Amino acid sequence: MEFLNKKIQTILFICILSFLIVNLTKSEINEVKDVSKFLGGGGTGGCQHPIYCNGTLLKTIQLTQVFNDSKTFVDMPMRTSIENINELFNQLLLNTSKNGGPNKEELAAFLSENFYPAGYEVEPVTPVDWVPNPGFLDEISDPNLVDFARSIHGKWLELTRIFNTSGLCEGCYSSIPVDNPFVIAGSRFREFYYWDSYWIIQGLLVSDMTTTAKGMLRNFGDMITQFGFIPNGGRIYYLNRSQPPLFTQMVNKYFEATNGTDIEFLQEILPILDQEYQWWMTHRTTELTNEATGESVILNLYNVSNDSPRPESYYEDFTDAQSFSNVEEKDYFYSSIASGAESGWDFSSRWMSPSDNTNLTTIQTIDVVPVDLNSILFLNEKILSSFHKTLGNNSMAIYYQAQFESRVNAMQQVFFNEDTYQWNDYNLKTNTNNEAWYTSNILPLFADIQSSIDIDNQEIDLIFKSLANVLIAYPGGVPTSLISAQSLQWDGLNVWPPLQYWIIESIMTPNTTFSNNIGKNLIDRWITTNFCGWNSTLESEGGIMFEKYNANFIGVPGGGGEYVVQNGFGWTNGVDLYLLKKYGKSITLNNC
């Protein structure tokens, strides 16, 4: 069936980014009292900070490439006020005007004198509920895996942080302060991130660290209360976008881990979960109409309103945008690139033009309706219905039941491929589905869509049999896609922990003999590649857990994208601890 996009995809831009060096006026600067002046409110207000989010200083530093990583500068707190910083910078521009402006060395000296190092306000803290020998270690049979799991558990001590902005002037940092400690991903990711935290919290719950997990949930709840949604991460430059909406599922994991006993917390947090859900249904939807029947359905997509480079990737975005000839094309690119970041898959051929799907400048995320986002929201709707039923809110329980029933119908009409029994993203520009293999193609099975549609175990097994080559052929795990491009890290042979988690759970949920055999094989391969990467670096670097791995090789990190592969690593630790606890008695390590 073909669908037409009935929602007019318009983006209103109040102003066009100036590419000329201009000075901030004192009247503009004097309006700044604290960071909150630059925080977007409910909706999609974004960030207007004149240092970290826009302005001459940001543009000059980033385009001069003072740092190899564009994120470094926007994570550096200021030593003095915005007014003073801009006056000093304007003086530097004046003093160097005869030479065409400051060079890289002069800018580096300016930053050293007037800014603290990146992450200065982010401090390590010992979580109050960490213990050296958590109970789940007794559920693992292999002594090598016990040592591996204990080491991962110990990494919570290395990755737990607080924001400490005491001693810093108002408006002089880019972090979003929160009340409770949080666990970071690691390396360049100095702050908390939204969807990463789903797997981090799962790992914390395995480690019996419910206090830390609950504190992180409260942090997210506070952000929804303040902004209407959860930003991409804990920096003000992320305030124009979110990430995959996994907060409801985080709360559900906490509720399950505490055996459903924390009713008081559920009563407190449920209205906030409702609020986030309504944000996604208000700001991230599209309507599609079946030409044959006239039936319209509502589905969700990533759709950030943006008309400038992402501050943390300013040089990269600005440079790519120069290939466009007019403002409208650049604005479309800037919105789609930010929306790709909102998806978590930054970046993937899923978001590119089908005719040139390895070229980042063809990105069109705002015109792609993704299977995974709608699978997440489908599961959220089921959980929210259950939560409201638990608390006796029958009308809200019925509302969410109607929502997930409507979404099942929409997903089956728009995404489902009756030949392959997979679900494929839908492109609003071409009115076609993307039939390439992506791990997201089977995510509806993780959300247990099979219990709501006419599909039996034999047909589910046919899905996995048709995918047997991609599911079992690679020693390092299941590749994200079969499309390779160096600039697109969410493609090709990169093996991402959250995707392996979803694939494993999608395979194991149906609980058929065939699916369980494939799932067991993948669990063994995934834990092996993580174990081998850790073990090979144990003496030299304390045992590294990578952000992503290579499907072709055991224990080897992945690559590509806008930055070098990172270690730490929050979601890898969480996924592995979850699997080690759940399947620890049956996991078999392969040879490294």
CORJORA-V274945 format. One record per residue. N is the residue number from 0. RES is the residue in three letters. PHI is phi in radians with two decimals (NA if undefined). Layout:
N_RES_PHI ; N_RES_PHI
This chain:
0_MET_NA ; 1_GLU_-1.83 ; 2_PHE_-2.15 ; 3_LEU_-1.94 ; 4_ASN_-1.30 ; 5_LYS_-1.60 ; 6_LYS_-1.60 ; 7_ILE_-1.15 ; 8_GLN_-1.54 ; 9_THR_-1.96 ; 10_ILE_-2.19 ; 11_LEU_-1.62 ; 12_PHE_-1.99 ; 13_ILE_-1.29 ; 14_CYS_-2.60 ; 15_ILE_-1.70 ; 16_LEU_-1.02 ; 17_SER_-1.40 ; 18_PHE_-1.81 ; 19_LEU_-1.95 ; 20_ILE_-1.32 ; 21_VAL_-2.29 ; 22_ASN_-1.73 ; 23_LEU_-1.25 ; 24_THR_-1.37 ; 25_LYS_-1.11 ; 26_SER_-1.12 ; 27_GLU_-1.19 ; 28_ILE_-1.16 ; 29_ASN_-1.22 ; 30_GLU_-1.26 ; 31_VAL_-1.38 ; 32_LYS_-2.00 ; 33_ASP_-2.78 ; 34_VAL_-1.04 ; 35_SER_-1.06 ; 36_LYS_-1.10 ; 37_PHE_-1.91 ; 38_LEU_-1.60 ; 39_GLY_-1.16 ; 40_GLY_-1.46 ; 41_GLY_-1.04 ; 42_GLY_1.69 ; 43_THR_-2.33 ; 44_GLY_-1.10 ; 45_GLY_1.30 ; 46_CYS_-2.04 ; 47_GLN_-2.10 ; 48_HIS_-1.11 ; 49_PRO_-1.30 ; 50_ILE_-1.92 ; 51_TYR_-1.57 ; 52_CYS_-2.09 ; 53_ASN_-2.81 ; 54_GLY_1.91 ; 55_THR_-1.12 ; 56_LEU_-1.06 ; 57_LEU_-1.00 ; 58_LYS_-1.07 ; 59_THR_-1.14 ; 60_ILE_-1.07 ; 61_GLN_-1.24 ; 62_LEU_-1.31 ; 63_THR_-1.41 ; 64_GLN_0.96 ; 65_VAL_-1.02 ; 66_PHE_-2.05 ; 67_ASN_-1.15 ; 68_ASP_-1.89 ; 69_SER_-1.06 ; 70_LYS_-1.22 ; 71_THR_-1.01 ; 72_PHE_-1.07 ; 73_VAL_-1.28 ; 74_ASP_-1.80 ; 75_MET_-1.72 ; 76_PRO_-1.17 ; 77_MET_-1.51 ; 78_ARG_-1.46 ; 79_THR_-2.53 ; 80_SER_-1.20 ; 81_ILE_-1.01 ; 82_GLU_-1.06 ; 83_ASN_-1.15 ; 84_ILE_-1.02 ; 85_ASN_-1.22 ; 86_GLU_-1.11 ; 87_LEU_-1.15 ; 88_PHE_-1.22 ; 89_ASN_-1.10 ; 90_GLN_-1.16 ; 91_LEU_-1.09 ; 92_LEU_-1.07 ; 93_LEU_-1.15 ; 94_ASN_-1.17 ; 95_THR_-1.90 ; 96_SER_-1.08 ; 97_LYS_-1.17 ; 98_ASN_-1.74 ; 99_GLY_1.47 ; 100_GLY_1.84 ; 101_PRO_-1.21 ; 102_ASN_-1.56 ; 103_LYS_-1.07 ; 104_GLU_-1.14 ; 105_GLU_-1.17 ; 106_LEU_-1.20 ; 107_ALA_-1.10 ; 108_ALA_-1.16 ; 109_PHE_-1.07 ; 110_LEU_-1.16 ; 111_SER_-1.07 ; 112_GLU_-1.39 ; 113_ASN_-2.01 ; 114_PHE_-2.29 ; 115_TYR_-1.43 ; 116_PRO_-1.08 ; 117_ALA_-0.99 ; 118_GLY_1.40 ; 119_TYR_-0.99 ; 120_GLU_-1.56 ; 121_VAL_-1.78 ; 122_GLU_-2.06 ; 123_PRO_-1.13 ; 124_VAL_-2.57 ; 125_THR_-1.47 ; 126_PRO_-1.11 ; 127_VAL_-1.27 ; 128_ASP_-1.95 ; 129_TRP_-1.40 ; 130_VAL_-2.24 ; 131_PRO_-1.24 ; 132_ASN_-2.29 ; 133_PRO_-1.17 ; 134_GLY_-1.09 ; 135_PHE_-1.13 ; 136_LEU_-1.06 ; 137_ASP_-1.24 ; 138_GLU_-1.63 ; 139_ILE_-1.92 ; 140_SER_-1.47 ; 141_ASP_-1.29 ; 142_PRO_-1.02 ; 143_ASN_-1.12 ; 144_LEU_-1.30 ; 145_VAL_-1.10 ; 146_ASP_-1.09 ; 147_PHE_-1.07 ; 148_ALA_-1.14 ; 149_ARG_-1.11 ; 150_SER_-1.12 ; 151_ILE_-1.08 ; 152_HIS_-0.97 ; 153_GLY_-1.19 ; 154_LYS_-1.24 ; 155_TRP_-1.05 ; 156_LEU_-1.17 ; 157_GLU_-1.48 ; 158_LEU_-1.98 ; 159_THR_-1.48 ; 160_ARG_-2.42 ; 161_ILE_-2.34 ; 162_PHE_-1.55 ; 163_ASN_-2.15 ; 164_THR_-1.74 ; 165_SER_-1.10 ; 166_GLY_1.54 ; 167_LEU_-1.70 ; 168_CYS_-1.27 ; 169_GLU_-1.14 ; 170_GLY_1.31 ; 171_CYS_-1.82 ; 172_TYR_-2.63 ; 173_SER_-1.74 ; 174_SER_-1.26 ; 175_ILE_-1.76 ; 176_PRO_-1.07 ; 177_VAL_-2.31 ; 178_ASP_-1.44 ; 179_ASN_-2.07 ; 180_PRO_-1.01 ; 181_PHE_-2.51 ; 182_VAL_-1.83 ; 183_ILE_-1.62 ; 184_ALA_-1.26 ; 185_GLY_2.21 ; 186_SER_0.99 ; 187_ARG_-1.19 ; 188_PHE_-1.56 ; 189_ARG_-1.46 ; 190_GLU_-2.05 ; 191_PHE_-1.34 ; 192_TYR_-2.19 ; 193_TYR_-1.10 ; 194_TRP_-1.28 ; 195_ASP_-0.92 ; 196_SER_-1.17 ; 197_TYR_-1.05 ; 198_TRP_-1.38 ; 199_ILE_-1.06 ; 200_ILE_-1.12 ; 201_GLN_-1.04 ; 202_GLY_-1.14 ; 203_LEU_-1.08 ; 204_LEU_-1.17 ; 205_VAL_-1.07 ; 206_SER_-1.40 ; 207_ASP_1.06 ; 208_MET_-1.76 ; 209_THR_-1.22 ; 210_THR_-1.15 ; 211_THR_-1.13 ; 212_ALA_-1.07 ; 213_LYS_-1.13 ; 214_GLY_-1.09 ; 215_MET_-1.15 ; 216_LEU_-1.10 ; 217_ARG_-1.12 ; 218_ASN_-1.01 ; 219_PHE_-1.14 ; 220_GLY_-1.06 ; 221_ASP_-1.11 ; 222_MET_-1.20 ; 223_ILE_-1.08 ; 224_THR_-1.06 ; 225_GLN_-1.41 ; 226_PHE_-1.91 ; 227_GLY_1.63 ; 228_PHE_-2.75 ; 229_ILE_-1.73 ; 230_PRO_-1.16 ; 231_ASN_-0.79 ; 232_GLY_-2.80 ; 233_GLY_-1.48 ; 234_ARG_-2.31 ; 235_ILE_-1.17 ; 236_TYR_-1.30 ; 237_TYR_-1.67 ; 238_LEU_-1.39 ; 239_ASN_-1.80 ; 240_ARG_-2.66 ; 241_SER_-1.93 ; 242_GLN_-2.57 ; 243_PRO_-0.78 ; 244_PRO_-1.35 ; 245_LEU_-1.76 ; 246_PHE_-1.09 ; 247_THR_-1.02 ; 248_GLN_-1.26 ; 249_MET_-1.08 ; 250_VAL_-1.07 ; 251_ASN_-1.11 ; 252_LYS_-1.10 ; 253_TYR_-1.12 ; 254_PHE_-1.10 ; 255_GLU_-1.17 ; 256_ALA_-1.16 ; 257_THR_-1.74 ; 258_ASN_1.02 ; 259_GLY_1.18 ; 260_THR_-1.56 ; 261_ASP_-1.54 ; 262_ILE_-1.12 ; 263_GLU_-1.06 ; 264_PHE_-1.18 ; 265_LEU_-1.07 ; 266_GLN_-1.08 ; 267_GLU_-1.24 ; 268_ILE_-1.58 ; 269_LEU_-1.07 ; 270_PRO_-1.06 ; 271_ILE_-1.29 ; 272_LEU_-1.09 ; 273_ASP_-1.05 ; 274_GLN_-1.10 ; 275_GLU_-1.13 ; 276_TYR_-1.00 ; 277_GLN_-1.16 ; 278_TRP_-1.08 ; 279_TRP_-1.14 ; 280_MET_-1.39 ; 281_THR_-1.63 ; 282_HIS_-1.89 ; 283_ARG_-2.39 ; 284_THR_-2.21 ; 285_THR_-2.49 ; 286_GLU_-1.88 ; 287_LEU_-2.15 ; 288_THR_-2.11 ; 289_ASN_-1.28 ; 290_GLU_-1.08 ; 291_ALA_-1.30 ; 292_THR_-1.82 ; 293_GLY_1.41 ; 294_GLU_-1.28 ; 295_SER_-1.86 ; 296_VAL_-2.31 ; 297_ILE_-1.95 ; 298_LEU_-2.34 ; 299_ASN_-1.87 ; 300_LEU_-2.64 ; 301_TYR_-1.52 ; 302_ASN_-2.66 ; 303_VAL_-1.46 ; 304_SER_-1.50 ; 305_ASN_-2.72 ; 306_ASP_-2.33 ; 307_SER_-2.70 ; 308_PRO_-1.09 ; 309_ARG_-1.11 ; 310_PRO_-0.96 ; 311_GLU_-1.36 ; 312_SER_-2.38 ; 313_TYR_-1.04 ; 314_TYR_-1.06 ; 315_GLU_-1.08 ; 316_ASP_-1.19 ; 317_PHE_-1.05 ; 318_THR_-1.11 ; 319_ASP_-1.10 ; 320_ALA_-1.20 ; 321_GLN_-1.20 ; 322_SER_-1.37 ; 323_PHE_-1.74 ; 324_SER_-1.66 ; 325_ASN_-2.49 ; 326_VAL_-1.09 ; 327_GLU_-1.05 ; 328_GLU_-1.16 ; 329_LYS_-1.12 ; 330_ASP_-1.11 ; 331_TYR_-1.09 ; 332_PHE_-1.09 ; 333_TYR_-1.10 ; 334_SER_-1.18 ; 335_SER_-1.24 ; 336_ILE_-1.21 ; 337_ALA_-1.19 ; 338_SER_-1.21 ; 339_GLY_-1.07 ; 340_ALA_-1.16 ; 341_GLU_-1.10 ; 342_SER_-1.20 ; 343_GLY_1.51 ; 344_TRP_-1.59 ; 345_ASP_-1.88 ; 346_PHE_-2.35 ; 347_SER_-2.47 ; 348_SER_-1.10 ; 349_ARG_-0.96 ; 350_TRP_-1.64 ; 351_MET_-1.60 ; 352_SER_-1.04 ; 353_PRO_-1.00 ; 354_SER_-1.45 ; 355_ASP_-2.67 ; 356_ASN_-1.48 ; 357_THR_-1.97 ; 358_ASN_-1.83 ; 359_LEU_-1.04 ; 360_THR_-1.28 ; 361_THR_-1.65 ; 362_ILE_-1.03 ; 363_GLN_-2.53 ; 364_THR_-0.93 ; 365_ILE_-1.22 ; 366_ASP_-2.04 ; 367_VAL_-2.07 ; 368_VAL_-1.69 ; 369_PRO_-1.58 ; 370_VAL_-1.10 ; 371_ASP_-1.17 ; 372_LEU_-1.02 ; 373_ASN_-1.27 ; 374_SER_-1.16 ; 375_ILE_-1.06 ; 376_LEU_-1.19 ; 377_PHE_-1.03 ; 378_LEU_-1.17 ; 379_ASN_-1.00 ; 380_GLU_-1.10 ; 381_LYS_-1.15 ; 382_ILE_-1.15 ; 383_LEU_-1.10 ; 384_SER_-1.08 ; 385_SER_-1.15 ; 386_PHE_-1.03 ; 387_HIS_-1.14 ; 388_LYS_-1.12 ; 389_THR_-1.02 ; 390_LEU_-1.57 ; 391_GLY_1.39 ; 392_ASN_-1.57 ; 393_ASN_-1.12 ; 394_SER_-1.15 ; 395_MET_-1.26 ; 396_ALA_-1.08 ; 397_ILE_-1.17 ; 398_TYR_-1.03 ; 399_TYR_-1.21 ; 400_GLN_-1.10 ; 401_ALA_-1.13 ; 402_GLN_-1.14 ; 403_PHE_-1.30 ; 404_GLU_-1.19 ; 405_SER_-1.13 ; 406_ARG_-1.19 ; 407_VAL_-1.00 ; 408_ASN_-1.03 ; 409_ALA_-1.15 ; 410_MET_-1.11 ; 411_GLN_-1.17 ; 412_GLN_-1.22 ; 413_VAL_-1.57 ; 414_PHE_-1.77 ; 415_PHE_-1.28 ; 416_ASN_-1.79 ; 417_GLU_-1.22 ; 418_ASP_-1.45 ; 419_THR_-1.79 ; 420_TYR_0.98 ; 421_GLN_-2.05 ; 422_TRP_-1.99 ; 423_ASN_-2.08 ; 424_ASP_-0.92 ; 425_TYR_-2.02 ; 426_ASN_-1.72 ; 427_LEU_-1.29 ; 428_LYS_-1.29 ; 429_THR_-1.72 ; 430_ASN_0.94 ; 431_THR_-2.40 ; 432_ASN_-1.61 ; 433_ASN_-1.55 ; 434_GLU_-1.58 ; 435_ALA_-1.21 ; 436_TRP_-1.32 ; 437_TYR_-2.39 ; 438_THR_-1.04 ; 439_SER_-1.17 ; 440_ASN_-1.09 ; 441_ILE_-2.00 ; 442_LEU_-1.09 ; 443_PRO_-0.98 ; 444_LEU_-1.19 ; 445_PHE_-1.08 ; 446_ALA_-1.38 ; 447_ASP_1.10 ; 448_ILE_-1.13 ; 449_GLN_-1.06 ; 450_SER_-1.35 ; 451_SER_-1.97 ; 452_ILE_-2.27 ; 453_ASP_-1.50 ; 454_ILE_-2.54 ; 455_ASP_-1.83 ; 456_ASN_-1.07 ; 457_GLN_-1.11 ; 458_GLU_-1.24 ; 459_ILE_-1.11 ; 460_ASP_-1.08 ; 461_LEU_-1.09 ; 462_ILE_-1.04 ; 463_PHE_-1.23 ; 464_LYS_-1.14 ; 465_SER_-1.20 ; 466_LEU_-1.84 ; 467_ALA_-0.96 ; 468_ASN_-1.05 ; 469_VAL_-1.30 ; 470_LEU_-1.40 ; 471_ILE_-2.15 ; 472_ALA_-1.41 ; 473_TYR_-1.87 ; 474_PRO_-1.16 ; 475_GLY_-1.66 ; 476_GLY_2.16 ; 477_VAL_-1.50 ; 478_PRO_-1.15 ; 479_THR_-1.08 ; 480_SER_-2.67 ; 481_LEU_-1.91 ; 482_ILE_-1.97 ; 483_SER_-1.96 ; 484_ALA_-2.74 ; 485_GLN_-1.02 ; 486_SER_-1.41 ; 487_LEU_-1.96 ; 488_GLN_-1.33 ; 489_TRP_-1.67 ; 490_ASP_-2.68 ; 491_GLY_1.02 ; 492_LEU_-1.45 ; 493_ASN_-1.21 ; 494_VAL_-2.02 ; 495_TRP_-1.73 ; 496_PRO_-0.92 ; 497_PRO_-1.10 ; 498_LEU_-1.26 ; 499_GLN_-1.11 ; 500_TYR_-1.03 ; 501_TRP_-1.13 ; 502_ILE_-1.13 ; 503_ILE_-1.03 ; 504_GLU_-1.17 ; 505_SER_-1.11 ; 506_ILE_-1.29 ; 507_MET_-1.42 ; 508_THR_-1.05 ; 509_PRO_-1.12 ; 510_ASN_1.08 ; 511_THR_-1.62 ; 512_THR_-1.08 ; 513_PHE_-1.15 ; 514_SER_-1.14 ; 515_ASN_-1.13 ; 516_ASN_-1.14 ; 517_ILE_-1.15 ; 518_GLY_-1.08 ; 519_LYS_-1.07 ; 520_ASN_-1.07 ; 521_LEU_-1.21 ; 522_ILE_-1.02 ; 523_ASP_-1.06 ; 524_ARG_-1.13 ; 525_TRP_-1.18 ; 526_ILE_-1.12 ; 527_THR_-1.07 ; 528_THR_-1.15 ; 529_ASN_-1.21 ; 530_PHE_-1.07 ; 531_CYS_-1.18 ; 532_GLY_-1.11 ; 533_TRP_-1.16 ; 534_ASN_-1.15 ; 535_SER_-1.23 ; 536_THR_-1.95 ; 537_LEU_-1.14 ; 538_GLU_-1.32 ; 539_SER_-1.43 ; 540_GLU_-2.37 ; 541_GLY_1.40 ; 542_GLY_1.57 ; 543_ILE_-1.60 ; 544_MET_-1.91 ; 545_PHE_-1.52 ; 546_GLU_-1.17 ; 547_LYS_-2.69 ; 548_TYR_-2.23 ; 549_ASN_-1.77 ; 550_ALA_-1.13 ; 551_ASN_-1.43 ; 552_PHE_-2.31 ; 553_ILE_-1.50 ; 554_GLY_1.37 ; 555_VAL_-1.86 ; 556_PRO_-1.21 ; 557_GLY_-1.37 ; 558_GLY_-2.78 ; 559_GLY_1.48 ; 560_GLY_1.58 ; 561_GLU_-1.52 ; 562_TYR_-2.60 ; 563_VAL_-1.24 ; 564_VAL_-1.03 ; 565_GLN_-1.82 ; 566_ASN_-2.18 ; 567_GLY_2.74 ; 568_PHE_-2.17 ; 569_GLY_-0.78 ; 570_TRP_-1.29 ; 571_THR_-1.10 ; 572_ASN_-1.05 ; 573_GLY_-1.13 ; 574_VAL_-1.08 ; 575_ASP_-1.15 ; 576_LEU_-1.10 ; 577_TYR_-1.03 ; 578_LEU_-1.21 ; 579_LEU_-1.12 ; 580_LYS_-1.27 ; 581_LYS_-1.29 ; 582_TYR_-2.13 ; 583_GLY_-1.06 ; 584_LYS_-1.40 ; 585_SER_-2.10 ; 586_ILE_-1.19 ; 587_THR_-2.04 ; 588_LEU_-1.28 ; 589_ASN_-1.49 ; 590_ASN_-1.23 ; 591_CYS_-1.34
